[in-house]
Every structure is written in structure tokens, then in C-alpha cells.
């Protein structure tokens, strides 16, 4: 037992000394800096050895995804022509509709105010009212002109004439809105088509081993493919916003024109003229009754 205990003590001492020696060597290895000459040589070797291609020429630095608008337009390839045409059509018809749908052009306030004032004062007959509407030429004036053709008829006939004229004018107001909506849909699909074609080309390079080991070229191809979708969305989003804005403006104008047309129906229909005559006769009747009572 005594010999075993002494042997165990000796082994433990040897293991402790060996562990201390290994620890000291590791600390010295980590703390001692490497040779400056070797480091400089390694750096010089790294700098002085640019990447070369198989034919011995240095490899060109990857260009990356273009950011300049002109470079982006040229990078789209054949898709730049339909996408450029979509952007031009969007700008053209957006400006045209913004000019046409001005409230002062559709429902000119001075004309409407003068028309109803003369109508209430009895200064207008069917002929003069029609002439006044034709001279103005606004959409609300054409609607009034359709109603005036049924002057003195029943309210149903006058209202139907106003509805017919209103439908024609509303169709004119909504003209070219389908073009703007079509631009939004087509530009999105063109961008998606460009992305799909670009991805097919990029993965075809992988399949033919043309891009194996060239991750930067593969990333550039995928980036250019996604660029087509980005450009398509940049055209589609403003087109959708413009379409919704113009549709809302048309709805507002139609509601206001409907209210004015209903006022016209109440003024020139047979029922409206009879009601105006009764209203004008009531004060005179009351005065005559008062004179008879005093007698």
C-alpha cells in the first residue's frame, strides 16, 4: 500500500509539472509577435499577385448593379423599350386627365350661379337657356341642355333626358382612365417577365458550369434580373395612385353634377312650374281675401 501511494504521488507531481510546461509554451507562443519581415513579405506577395484569368489577363472588377438612371435603363435590355413606353404613356395621360378634370372646367361656378339666378327670376325660356348652355360648353352645361329640351314636360321625362346627357358626359370624364390602369398592370407583368428571364439565364450559367466558382457574376445576374421587377413597380405604383385619385375626383364631380341636375328638374318640369305658379299666387290670394273681409 505504501509503495502504491508513493507511486501515485509521483505520477501526480509529474502530470502537474507537464501541464505547467505546456501552459507556459502556449502562452509564449501567443504573446511573441511573428517576424515583421515575414509579415511584410506575405503582404507584398498578396498585393503583388492580382487575380488572373485563364488566358493570363487580369480579371476585371465586377461592375455590380447599376444605380444611375441611364445605366439602369440600358441594363434592362430589350425590356427598356416597353417599360419606357409605359412611363411615357403614364405621364402623358395623367397630365391630360388632371387638366380635363379641373372643377372649374367641369362645373364652372359663375355659369351655374348665373343660370339658376336667371331661371329663378324668370329671365330664361327654353330657347335662351339652350343658347346659354351652348355658349358655355362645359359638361354641366351639356347636361342642362339635355334637360332643357324637355322643358315643361313631366319630371320623369326631364329626369330621363338629364340622365342620358349625364351618362355621356361621365363617359367622357372617365376617358383614358383604363389606359392608366392598364399601364399599372402591364408594367408589373413586364417587370416580372424580365425577372423570370434573368433568373433563367443566371441558372442556365450554373447548369453549363459557366458561373461555377464565380459567385460575383452569379449575384450580378440575379441582381439585374430583380432590377426589372423594381423598375416595373416604380412605374406601376404611381399609375395605381393616379388611377385611384382620378377615380375619386370623378366620383366627387358626378355627385355634384347630379345635385345640380336634380335642381334643374325641379325648376323646369311641369310639376315644378306648377308649384312655382302656386307659390307666386298665394300672396296675391291672401291680399284679396283680406279686402273682402273688411267689406
C-alpha positions in Angstrom: 0.0 0.0 0.0 2.8 2.3 0.9 4.6 1.7 -2.4 1.3 2.3 -4.4 0.6 5.6 -2.6 4.2 6.8 -3.2 3.9 5.9 -6.9 0.6 7.7 -7.2 2.1 10.8 -5.6 5.0 10.8 -8.0 2.7 10.5 -11.1 0.5 13.3 -9.9 3.6 15.5 -9.5 4.8 14.7 -12.9 1.4 15.5 -14.5 1.3 18.8 -12.7 4.8 19.8 -13.9 4.0 18.7 -17.5 0.8 20.7 -17.5 2.7 23.8 -16.3 5.3 23.4 -19.0 2.6 23.1 -21.8 0.8 26.1 -20.5 3.9 28.2 -20.4 4.8 27.2 -24.0 1.3 28.1 -25.2 1.4 31.5 -23.5 4.8 32.2 -25.0 3.6 31.2 -28.5 0.6 33.5 -28.3 2.4 36.5 -26.9 5.5 36.5 -29.0 4.8 38.5 -32.3 5.6 37.0 -35.6 8.6 38.2 -37.7 8.0 41.6 -39.3 10.0 40.6 -42.3 7.8 37.5 -42.9 4.6 39.6 -42.5 5.8 42.2 -44.9 6.8 39.5 -47.4 3.4 37.9 -47.1 1.7 41.2 -47.6 3.8 42.0 -50.6 3.1 38.6 -52.0 -0.6 39.1 -51.5 -0.6 42.6 -53.1 1.7 41.7 -55.9 -0.4 38.7 -57.1 -3.6 40.0 -58.6 -6.2 37.5 -59.8 -5.6 36.5 -63.4 -7.9 34.7 -65.8 -7.1 31.5 -67.7 -5.5 33.4 -70.6 -3.2 35.3 -68.3 -5.0 38.6 -68.3 -6.1 40.2 -65.0 -9.8 39.8 -64.2 -12.0 42.8 -64.4 -13.6 44.1 -61.3 -17.3 43.2 -61.1 -19.4 46.2 -62.1 -22.3 45.4 -59.7 -25.9 46.5 -60.1 -26.2 49.9 -61.9 -27.6 52.8 -59.9 -27.5 55.7 -62.4 -31.0 56.0 -64.1 -29.4 55.9 -67.6 -27.4 52.8 -66.7 -30.5 51.2 -65.1 -32.4 51.9 -68.3 -29.7 50.4 -70.5 -29.3 47.4 -68.2 -32.8 46.3 -68.8 -32.0 45.2 -72.3 -35.0 44.7 -74.7 -37.4 45.4 -71.8 -36.3 49.0 -71.7 -38.5 49.9 -74.7 -41.9 48.7 -73.4 -41.2 49.9 -69.9 -40.1 53.3 -71.2 -43.2 53.5 -73.4 -45.4 52.7 -70.3 -43.7 55.5 -68.3 -44.3 58.0 -71.2 -48.0 56.9 -71.6 -48.5 57.3 -67.8 -47.1 60.8 -67.6 -48.9 61.9 -70.8 -52.4 60.7 -69.8 -52.0 61.7 -66.1 -51.3 65.3 -67.1 -54.2 65.3 -69.6 -56.7 64.0 -67.1 -55.6 66.4 -64.4 -56.2 69.3 -66.9 -59.6 67.9 -68.1 -60.9 67.1 -64.6 -60.4 70.5 -63.1 -63.6 71.6 -61.3 -63.6 75.0 -62.9 -63.8 73.3 -66.3 -66.4 70.6 -65.5 -68.6 72.7 -63.2 -67.8 76.4 -63.7 -69.2 78.2 -60.7 -70.0 81.5 -62.4 -72.1 79.8 -65.1 -74.1 77.7 -62.7 -74.8 80.7 -60.4 -75.9 82.9 -63.3 -78.0 80.2 -64.8 -80.0 79.5 -61.7 -80.4 83.1 -60.8 -81.9 83.9 -64.3 -84.0 80.8 -64.0 -85.4 81.9 -60.6 -86.1 85.4 -61.9 -88.0 84.1 -64.9 -85.5 85.6 -67.4 -84.9 82.3 -69.2 -87.1 80.4 -71.7 -86.2 77.2 -73.4 -84.5 79.0 -76.4 -82.4 81.4 -74.3 -81.5 78.7 -71.8 -80.3 76.4 -74.6 -78.2 79.2 -76.1 -76.6 80.0 -72.8 -75.6 76.4 -72.3 -74.2 76.0 -75.8 -72.1 79.2 -75.3 -70.6 77.8 -72.1 -69.7 74.3 -73.4 -68.9 72.7 -70.1 -70.0 69.2 -69.2 -72.6 70.5 -66.7 -73.9 72.9 -69.4 -74.4 70.0 -71.8 -76.3 68.1 -69.1 -78.6 71.2 -68.6 -79.1 71.4 -72.3 -80.4 67.8 -72.5 -82.9 68.6 -69.7 -84.0 71.9 -71.3 -85.1 70.0 -74.4 -87.9 68.6 -72.2 -88.9 71.9 -70.7 -92.4 71.8 -69.4 -92.7 68.0 -69.6 -93.2 65.7 -66.7 -90.4 65.3 -64.2 -89.9 61.7 -65.3 -89.2 62.8 -68.9 -86.9 65.7 -67.9 -85.0 63.5 -65.4 -84.5 60.8 -68.1 -83.2 63.3 -70.5 -80.8 64.6 -67.8 -79.7 61.0 -67.1 -79.0 60.4 -70.8 -76.9 63.5 -71.1 -75.1 62.8 -67.8 -74.1 59.3 -68.9 -72.4 60.7 -72.0 -70.5 63.3 -70.0 -69.4 60.8 -67.3 -68.1 58.5 -70.0 -66.1 61.5 -71.3 -64.7 62.2 -67.9 -63.7 58.6 -67.4 -62.0 58.5 -70.7 -58.3 57.3 -70.7 -58.6 56.0 -67.1 -58.5 52.5 -68.4 -55.2 53.4 -70.1 -53.7 54.4 -66.8 -55.0 51.2 -65.1 -53.6 49.2 -68.0 -50.2 50.8 -67.6 -50.1 49.7 -63.9 -50.9 46.1 -64.8 -48.7 45.8 -67.9 -45.6 47.4 -66.3 -45.9 45.0 -63.3 -46.1 42.0 -65.7 -43.2 43.2 -67.8 -41.0 43.6 -64.7 -42.0 40.1 -63.6 -41.2 38.8 -67.1 -37.8 40.4 -67.0 -37.0 38.9 -63.6 -38.0 35.4 -64.8 -36.0 35.6 -67.9 -33.0 36.9 -66.0 -33.2 34.1 -63.4 -33.4 31.6 -66.2 -30.3 33.0 -67.8 -28.4 33.0 -64.4 -29.3 29.5 -63.5 -28.5 28.4 -67.0 -25.0 29.6 -66.5 -24.8 27.4 -63.4 -26.1 24.4 -65.3 -23.4 24.9 -68.0 -20.7 25.5 -65.4 -20.1 28.9 -66.8 -20.6 30.5 -63.4 -19.2 27.8 -61.1 -16.8 29.4 -58.7 -17.8 32.9 -59.8 -20.3 33.9 -57.2 -19.9 37.6 -58.0 -21.1 37.1 -61.6 -24.0 35.0 -60.5 -25.0 37.6 -57.9 -24.8 40.3 -60.6 -27.0 38.4 -62.9 -29.7 37.8 -60.2 -29.5 41.4 -59.2 -30.1 42.6 -62.8 -33.0 40.2 -63.0 -34.6 41.7 -59.9 -33.9 45.1 -61.3 -36.6 44.6 -63.9 -39.2 44.0 -61.3 -38.1 47.1 -59.3 -38.4 49.3 -62.4 -41.8 47.8 -63.2 -43.1 48.5 -59.7 -41.7 52.0 -59.9 -44.0 52.6 -62.9 -47.0 50.6 -61.6 -47.2 52.2 -58.1 -47.6 55.8 -59.3 -50.0 54.6 -62.0 -52.3 52.9 -59.4 -52.1 56.0 -57.2 -53.0 58.3 -60.1 -55.9 56.0 -61.2 -57.4 56.0 -57.6 -57.0 59.7 -57.3 -58.6 60.5 -60.6 -61.5 58.0 -60.0 -62.2 59.7 -56.7 -62.2 63.1 -58.3 -64.7 61.9 -61.0 -67.0 60.4 -58.3 -67.0 63.8 -56.5 -67.8 65.7 -59.7 -70.6 63.3 -60.6 -72.2 63.6 -57.2 -72.2 67.4 -57.5 -73.5 67.4 -61.1 -76.3 65.1 -60.0 -77.4 67.5 -57.3 -77.4 70.4 -59.8 -79.3 68.4 -62.4 -82.0 67.5 -59.8 -82.4 71.2 -59.0 -82.9 71.8 -62.7 -85.5 69.1 -63.0 -87.4 70.6 -60.1 -87.4 74.0 -61.8 -88.3 73.2 -65.4 -90.6 70.2 -65.2 -94.3 70.5 -65.4 -94.7 69.8 -61.7 -92.0 72.3 -60.8 -93.6 75.0 -63.0 -97.0 74.4 -61.4 -95.6 74.6 -57.9 -93.8 77.9 -58.7 -97.1 79.2 -60.1 -99.0 78.2 -56.9 -96.3 79.8 -54.8 -96.5 83.0 -56.7 -100.3 83.1 -56.5 -100.5 82.6 -52.7 -99.6 86.1 -51.6 -102.0 87.7 -54.1 -104.9 85.5 -52.9 -104.2 86.3 -49.3 -104.4 90.1 -50.0 -107.7 89.8 -51.9 -109.2 87.7 -49.1 -108.3 90.4 -46.6 -110.0 93.2 -48.7 -113.2 91.1 -49.0 -113.3 90.5 -45.2 -113.2 94.2 -44.4 -116.1 94.8 -46.7 
